[in-house]
Amino acid sequence: MSDDTAANKANAVAFYRTAYLGDPSRAIAQYVGDRYIQHNPAVGGGKQAFIDYFDEMARDYPGKSIEFVRAIAEGDLVALHTHQVWPGNDQYVTMDFFRFDEQGKIVEHWDSIQGVPAETKNGNPMY
């Protein structure tokens, strides 16, 4: 793995952790490039919409936690697989994809989220 790929992977985890745990403004300032393209339909486009979304999440859902299960990097893309536990023990698995620019800054994001079911037919965890 190249140094850029390793750095992108570490920066994607740090970006997500920083925003998720309540400091989206710092996450944007440290890890995002000149523009930010958002593909999550529940979040507006651009940096300020991202900050607003995560500020609201921190206010409305304090005490949530996140575990980074996997981080995979290839070229200018990083994929994160997480297990999230929210208040009331609501649990989710997410898959997030980040695209980085030539300066090592995040410029684009896609994601998918799914609730963790109480049981599975195969008995395997989702994370």
Buried (B, 14 or more C-beta within 10 A) or exposed (E): EEEBBEBBBEBBBEBBBBBBBBBBBEBBEBBBBEEBEBEBEEBEEBBEEBBBBBBEBBEEEEEBEBEBBEBEBEEBBBBBBBBBBBEEEEBBBBBBBBBBBEEBBBBBBBBEEEEBEEEEEEEEEBB
